[in-house]
Amino acid sequence: MDERLLGLIDGVVDADEPRLPLPTLREAQVAVELLRQLAEGDGAGSYAARRLAGSLAR
């Protein structure tokens, strides 16, 4: 796993800053669904995709 990528994801999840919405609800739903599909794969980014999808879904 790429530690740099995980560091970036953790930085997004742990950031204590105001959350800004995506431009539309539908765009947010599509982004989360895409990340969930990427997370199902066996690639190195699957774990990172799961973490980011969970963060965005909140």
C-alpha positions as CSV (number, residue, x, y, z in Angstrom):
1,M,0.0,0.0,0.0
2,D,1.2,3.5,-0.9
3,E,1.8,5.2,2.5
4,R,1.7,8.6,0.9
5,L,-1.8,7.9,-0.4
6,L,-3.0,6.7,3.0
7,G,-1.5,9.8,4.5
8,L,-3.5,12.0,2.2
9,I,-6.7,10.1,2.9
10,D,-6.1,10.3,6.7
11,G,-5.4,14.0,6.3
12,V,-8.8,14.5,4.7
13,V,-10.6,12.3,7.2
14,D,-8.9,13.9,10.3
15,A,-9.0,17.5,9.1
16,D,-10.7,19.8,11.6
17,E,-12.0,22.3,9.1
18,P,-15.4,23.3,7.8
19,R,-16.9,20.8,5.4
20,L,-18.0,22.2,2.0
21,P,-20.7,20.3,0.1
22,L,-20.2,19.0,-3.4
23,P,-22.1,21.1,-5.9
24,T,-25.1,18.7,-6.0
25,L,-26.4,15.7,-4.0
26,R,-26.3,13.6,-7.2
27,E,-22.6,14.3,-7.8
28,A,-21.8,13.3,-4.2
29,Q,-23.8,10.1,-4.6
30,V,-22.0,9.3,-7.9
31,A,-18.6,10.0,-6.3
32,V,-19.3,7.7,-3.3
33,E,-20.6,4.9,-5.6
34,L,-17.5,5.2,-7.8
35,L,-15.3,4.9,-4.8
36,R,-17.2,1.9,-3.5
37,Q,-16.7,0.2,-6.9
38,L,-13.0,1.0,-6.8
39,A,-12.9,-0.4,-3.3
40,E,-14.1,-3.8,-4.4
41,G,-11.0,-4.3,-6.6
42,D,-7.8,-5.9,-5.5
43,G,-5.6,-2.9,-6.4
44,A,-3.4,-1.0,-4.0
45,G,-5.9,1.9,-3.9
46,S,-8.9,-0.3,-2.7
47,Y,-8.3,0.4,1.0
48,A,-7.9,4.1,0.4
49,A,-11.1,4.2,-1.7
50,R,-13.0,2.5,1.1
51,R,-11.8,5.0,3.6
52,L,-12.5,8.0,1.4
53,A,-16.0,6.7,0.5
54,G,-16.8,6.3,4.1
55,S,-15.7,9.8,4.9
56,L,-17.6,11.3,2.0
57,A,-20.8,9.3,2.8
58,R,-20.9,10.8,6.3
